[in-house]
Amino acid sequence: MENNEETTTESLIVASKAKNIIKNHGCMVAADALDELNRKVHRLIDEAVKRTKENKRSTVRPYDF
């Protein structure tokens, strides 16, 4: 799947779990912080897929991240 607007808006994180982790570290969560975290997860996946294809594989492996 290519990186497009639709995929970057699809949430890949569990917001309540991410908020709890941040709050457990004694910090507050800005309203748009989780949106950026989600975008970062999408970028990580896109980069791993790119590396996988560059290595002529179809399976994303842990070391692709």
C-alpha positions in Angstrom: 0.0 0.0 0.0 1.4 3.4 -1.0 1.5 6.2 1.5 -1.6 8.4 1.0 -3.9 10.7 3.0 -6.3 7.8 3.8 -3.7 5.6 5.3 -2.1 8.3 7.4 -5.5 9.1 9.0 -6.3 5.5 9.9 -5.4 5.0 13.5 -3.0 2.3 14.3 -2.6 3.0 18.0 -4.8 2.4 21.0 -5.1 6.0 22.2 -6.1 5.1 25.8 -3.1 2.8 26.2 -0.7 5.4 24.8 -2.2 8.1 27.1 -1.8 5.8 30.1 1.9 5.2 29.4 2.6 8.9 29.0 0.6 9.7 32.2 2.5 7.0 34.1 5.6 8.9 33.3 4.1 12.0 35.0 3.3 13.9 31.8 0.2 15.3 30.2 -1.0 14.5 26.7 -1.6 17.3 24.2 -4.7 17.0 22.0 -2.6 16.5 18.9 0.2 14.4 20.3 -1.5 11.1 19.5 -2.1 12.2 15.9 1.6 12.7 15.5 2.4 9.4 17.1 0.0 7.7 14.6 1.7 9.5 11.7 5.1 8.3 13.0 3.9 4.7 13.2 2.7 5.0 9.6 6.1 6.3 8.5 7.9 3.5 10.3 5.7 0.9 8.5 6.2 2.7 5.1 10.0 2.6 5.7 10.0 -1.0 6.6 7.9 -2.0 3.6 10.3 0.0 1.4 13.3 -1.8 2.8 11.6 -5.1 2.4 10.9 -4.4 -1.3 14.4 -3.1 -1.9 15.7 -6.4 -0.6 13.3 -8.3 -3.0 11.3 -9.8 -0.2 7.6 -9.7 0.4 7.7 -10.4 4.2 8.5 -7.5 6.6 10.9 -8.7 9.2 11.8 -7.2 12.6 15.1 -5.9 11.3 13.3 -3.9 8.6 12.2 -1.5 11.3 
